[in-house]
Amino acid sequence: MLTVKTLFAEVTRRALFTSAVCDAARKGTREKARKKKVKVEVKKVGFIPHNQRSKKINIQRFDKHISDSWKQIPKDNVYVMKYYQRPIYSVAEAIQCHRETHHPTIYNVPNAPLEVNIQLNMQAEKSTRFVDNFQRIAMIEHKFNHGEDRKIMVFTKGQKEIAEARAAGAALVGGIELIKDITDGELLLTDYQFVIAHPNILAELVALRGLMKRKFPNPKSETLGTNLGEMITKFSNGISYKAVKDEHQQNFALIATNVGTLDMETKCLEENLSALLQDVNSVRPKRDGKFITQVFLKSAPSSELLKINPFLYVPELYSKSGSTHSTVQSEAELEDTNEDQQLAAVN
């Protein structure tokens, strides 16, 4: 039989030989246990008012291409607007309405800018594709103060072309020496909004392609050509605008820009508007249906939007055969159509 002394010695001997092995085997388990015992401190948050608490709001979004063609035509000049079709003004009538509200007895801003809001359907040829955002400058015949500082740099060779560019109002005109100054870092391209070039210097200008990137002159953006005077006039006096798709509705875009001021002649404002609409229509996708959907005239500080018919100036529909279904009507024909609609509504 084992005595108590012998048994104690045996247990001690086994512990000496197995303690290291047991510790090594249980090392990972013990670390996990220590991590579990770490207490997570809960920060106490005071009272938060109900209007400052974060809530998940389920917003129901509506189609921004609103058409009121299903509404009835008003029978007189006093009606609740939300129940009837929005009246369509001629450009001259809309301008006159804004001039009356900006009279010295009301807003007292007779030279307020005339803003145009153009709504676009950005759907491309395929129903799952959309036209990319674009930014352009529309050339106009009647200059006005657009409030932008546009510096234009022109690259060309030849004394005749240089003189033509300077006479047109270019901020900086030069040739090979100008390219060298930019390469050496003495001139910054970021100081100039537009860069225009003549084809006679295109071979030397290729050295700046990496620095210019999107500003590099090309025929598509109309920054490369032989008629320097016309190009400079366009970029210095033209209407700058951009179409940006809605964040939640990819087939809707809005263009908001100015076509002049209210103190300009009505004919000049209408011609500027026509040039802008034609420039916008030039980028329309090759598909059926409308590209320009609605056009409104606005003049701050008034928030009133007056709807006009843009299809007096541009075609409404597109034809795959290459020609457009012209729905351009004269104002007399448009008035006759409106009168027929009103008589039909009365009957």
C-alpha positions in Angstrom: 0.0 0.0 0.0 1.0 3.6 -0.7 1.6 5.7 2.3 0.4 9.3 2.4 4.0 10.5 2.1 4.5 8.3 -1.1 1.2 9.5 -2.6 2.1 13.1 -2.1 5.5 12.7 -3.7 3.9 11.0 -6.7 1.4 13.9 -7.2 4.1 16.5 -6.9 6.3 14.6 -9.4 3.5 14.5 -12.0 2.7 18.2 -11.5 6.3 19.1 -12.2 6.3 17.3 -15.6 2.9 18.3 -16.8 2.4 21.9 -15.7 4.2 23.4 -18.7 2.3 21.3 -21.2 -1.0 22.3 -19.6 -0.2 26.0 -19.6 0.8 25.9 -23.3 -2.4 24.1 -24.2 -4.6 26.5 -22.3 -2.8 29.7 -23.4 -5.3 30.6 -26.2 -8.3 29.7 -24.0 -7.1 31.9 -21.2 -6.6 34.9 -23.6 -10.1 34.5 -24.9 -11.5 34.3 -21.4 -9.6 37.6 -20.5 -11.1 39.4 -23.5 -14.6 38.3 -22.5 -14.1 39.7 -19.1 -13.3 43.2 -20.5 -16.3 45.5 -19.6 -17.8 47.6 -22.3 -18.4 51.1 -21.1 -21.8 52.4 -22.0 -21.9 56.1 -22.4 -24.9 57.7 -20.9 -26.8 60.0 -23.4 -28.9 62.8 -22.1 -32.3 63.7 -23.2 -32.6 64.4 -27.0 -35.6 66.4 -28.3 -37.8 64.6 -30.7 -37.0 66.8 -33.6 -33.3 66.1 -33.3 -33.5 62.3 -33.1 -32.2 60.3 -36.0 -35.1 58.6 -37.8 -35.3 56.6 -41.0 -37.7 58.5 -43.2 -39.3 56.6 -46.0 -39.7 59.3 -48.7 -42.1 58.6 -51.5 -40.5 60.1 -54.6 -42.6 61.3 -57.5 -41.9 61.5 -61.2 -40.5 65.0 -62.0 -41.7 64.9 -65.6 -45.1 66.5 -64.7 -47.7 66.8 -67.4 -50.9 68.7 -66.8 -52.4 67.7 -70.2 -55.1 65.6 -68.4 -56.4 68.7 -66.6 -59.2 70.8 -68.0 -58.7 74.1 -69.7 -59.8 77.2 -67.8 -63.0 78.8 -69.2 -62.2 82.3 -67.7 -59.3 84.2 -66.2 -60.2 83.4 -62.6 -59.6 79.8 -61.5 -57.8 77.6 -58.9 -54.5 76.9 -60.7 -53.9 73.3 -59.4 -57.1 72.1 -61.0 -56.5 73.5 -64.5 -53.7 73.4 -67.1 -50.9 75.9 -66.7 -51.3 78.7 -69.3 -48.7 78.9 -72.1 -47.4 82.4 -72.8 -45.5 83.6 -75.8 -42.0 84.8 -75.1 -43.0 88.4 -75.6 -46.0 88.1 -73.2 -43.8 86.3 -70.5 -41.1 89.1 -70.7 -43.8 91.8 -70.4 -45.3 90.1 -67.4 -41.9 90.0 -65.7 -41.3 93.6 -66.6 -44.6 94.6 -64.9 -43.6 92.8 -61.6 -40.2 94.4 -61.7 -41.6 97.9 -62.1 -40.2 100.5 -59.7 -43.6 100.4 -57.9 -43.2 96.7 -57.1 -39.8 94.9 -57.1 -37.9 98.0 -58.5 -35.4 95.8 -60.5 -35.9 96.9 -64.1 -32.6 95.3 -65.2 -33.1 92.0 -63.5 -31.7 88.9 -65.4 -34.1 86.8 -67.4 -33.6 83.2 -66.4 -34.7 80.2 -68.4 -35.4 76.8 -66.8 -35.3 73.9 -69.4 -36.4 70.4 -68.3 -34.9 67.5 -70.3 -35.7 63.9 -70.7 -32.2 62.3 -70.5 -33.2 58.8 -71.6 -30.8 57.6 -74.3 -31.5 55.3 -77.3 -31.9 52.3 -74.9 -34.4 52.6 -72.2 -31.8 51.5 -69.6 -29.3 54.1 -70.7 -29.2 57.8 -70.0 -27.4 60.8 -71.6 -24.4 61.9 -69.6 -24.2 65.3 -67.9 -22.9 67.9 -70.3 -21.7 71.5 -70.1 -21.7 73.8 -73.2 -21.6 77.4 -74.4 -24.3 78.6 -76.8 -23.3 81.3 -79.2 -25.7 84.3 -79.1 -26.0 87.4 -81.3 -26.8 89.9 -78.5 -24.2 90.4 -75.8 -25.2 91.0 -72.2 -23.4 91.1 -68.8 -23.3 87.4 -67.7 -21.3 88.2 -64.6 -18.5 85.8 -65.3 -14.8 86.5 -65.7 -13.8 84.5 -68.7 -10.1 84.5 -69.6 -9.2 83.0 -73.0 -5.8 81.8 -74.1 -5.1 81.4 -77.8 -2.3 79.4 -79.5 -1.5 80.4 -83.1 1.3 81.3 -85.4 1.4 84.1 -87.9 1.0 87.9 -87.3 -2.4 88.0 -89.0 -3.9 85.3 -86.7 -2.3 86.9 -83.6 -3.8 90.3 -84.5 -7.2 88.8 -85.1 -7.2 87.0 -81.8 -6.1 90.1 -79.9 -8.8 92.3 -81.6 -11.4 89.7 -80.6 -10.6 90.1 -76.9 -8.3 87.2 -76.1 -6.5 87.6 -72.7 -3.3 86.0 -74.0 -2.1 85.1 -77.5 1.1 83.4 -78.4 2.9 80.6 -80.3 5.9 78.5 -79.6 7.2 80.9 -77.0 3.9 80.6 -75.1 4.2 76.8 -75.1 7.7 77.0 -73.7 6.6 79.3 -70.9 3.9 76.8 -69.8 6.3 73.9 -70.0 8.8 75.8 -67.8 6.1 76.6 -65.3 6.1 80.3 -65.8 2.5 80.3 -66.8 -0.4 78.4 -65.3 -3.2 77.0 -67.4 -5.6 77.1 -64.4 -5.6 81.0 -64.7 -7.5 80.7 -68.0 -11.0 79.2 -68.4 -10.8 78.4 -72.1 -7.9 77.5 -74.4 -8.3 78.0 -78.2 -5.9 77.0 -80.9 -5.4 77.4 -84.7 -4.5 74.2 -86.7 -1.2 75.8 -87.8 0.3 75.2 -84.3 -1.3 71.8 -83.5 1.9 69.8 -84.0 3.8 71.9 -81.4 0.8 72.0 -79.1 0.8 68.2 -78.6 3.6 68.6 -76.0 1.0 70.2 -73.7 -1.6 67.4 -74.0 -0.7 65.9 -70.6 -1.0 69.3 -68.9 -4.2 70.4 -70.6 -6.1 67.2 -70.4 -9.8 68.2 -71.1 -8.8 71.7 -72.0 -6.8 70.5 -75.0 -8.3 72.1 -78.1 -10.4 69.9 -80.4 -13.0 70.4 -83.1 -15.7 68.6 -81.1 -15.6 71.3 -78.4 -15.2 74.0 -81.0 -11.9 75.2 -79.5 -9.9 74.3 -82.6 -10.5 76.1 -85.9 -9.4 78.7 -88.3 -12.0 81.4 -87.5 -10.4 82.6 -84.2 -12.5 85.8 -84.0 -15.8 83.9 -84.0 -14.6 81.3 -81.5 -13.3 83.9 -79.1 -16.5 85.9 -79.4 -18.5 82.7 -78.6 -16.6 81.8 -75.5 -16.4 85.3 -74.1 -20.0 86.4 -74.8 -21.9 83.1 -75.2 -24.4 81.6 -72.7 -22.7 79.0 -70.4 -25.0 76.3 -69.2 -24.9 72.7 -67.9 -27.4 69.8 -67.7 -27.1 67.7 -64.5 -29.2 64.6 -64.0 -31.3 64.3 -60.8 -29.8 62.2 -58.1 -32.8 60.0 -57.7 -34.3 60.2 -61.2 -31.7 59.6 -64.0 -34.0 60.5 -66.9 -34.6 64.1 -65.6 -32.3 67.0 -65.9 -32.7 70.7 -65.4 -30.8 73.6 -67.1 -31.0 77.0 -65.4 -29.2 79.9 -67.1 -29.7 83.5 -68.2 -30.5 84.8 -71.7 -30.3 88.5 -70.9 -31.7 91.2 -68.8 -35.2 92.7 -68.8 -34.0 96.1 -70.0 -32.9 94.6 -73.3 -35.2 94.6 -76.3 -37.8 91.8 -76.5 -36.6 90.7 -79.9 -33.0 90.4 -78.6 -34.1 88.3 -75.7 -36.2 86.0 -77.9 -33.3 85.5 -80.3 -30.9 84.7 -77.5 -33.5 82.2 -76.1 -33.9 80.6 -79.6 -30.1 80.2 -79.9 -29.9 78.5 -76.5 -32.7 76.1 -77.3 -31.2 75.2 -80.6 -27.8 74.5 -79.0 -29.5 72.3 -76.3 -31.4 70.4 -79.0 -28.2 69.7 -80.9 -27.1 67.1 -78.3 -30.4 65.3 -78.2 -30.2 61.4 -78.4 -31.4 59.6 -81.5 -34.6 58.2 -80.1 -38.4 58.8 -80.4 -40.1 61.2 -78.1 -39.3 64.6 -76.6 -35.8 65.7 -75.4 -36.8 69.2 -74.2 -40.0 68.6 -72.3 -40.9 72.0 -70.6 -39.4 75.5 -70.6 -40.2 78.3 -68.1 -39.1 81.9 -67.9 -38.2 83.3 -64.4 -36.8 86.6 -63.2 -35.5 87.0 -59.6 -36.5 88.1 -57.0 -39.9 87.0 -58.3 -40.5 83.2 -57.9 -43.1 83.2 -60.7 -42.5 80.6 -63.5 -44.2 81.4 -66.8 -44.4 78.5 -69.2 -43.6 79.0 -72.9 -43.8 76.8 -75.9 -40.2 75.8 -76.9 -41.3 74.0 -80.1 -41.7 77.3 -81.8 -37.9 77.3 -82.1 -36.9 73.7 -82.1 -38.5 70.5 -83.4 -40.5 68.5 -80.9 -39.8 64.9 -82.0 -36.9 63.0 -83.6 -37.1 60.8 -86.7 -34.8 57.9 -87.4 -34.8 58.7 -91.1 -32.7 61.8 -90.2 -35.4 64.4 -90.5 -37.3 65.7 -87.5 -41.1 65.7 -87.2 -41.4 69.5 -87.2 -44.1 70.6 -84.9 -43.0 74.2 -85.1 -46.0 76.4 -85.3 -46.4 80.1 -85.7 -47.9 82.1 -82.8 -51.0 82.7 -84.8 -51.5 79.0 -85.4 -50.8 78.4 -81.7 -53.5 80.9 -80.7 -56.0 79.3 -83.1 -55.2 75.9 -81.5 -55.7 77.3 -78.0 -59.0 78.9 -79.0 -60.2 75.6 -80.5 -59.3 73.8 -77.3 -61.2 76.3 -75.2 -64.3 76.1 -77.4 -64.2 72.3 -77.2 -64.0 72.6 -73.4 -66.9 75.0 -73.2 -69.1 72.7 -75.4 
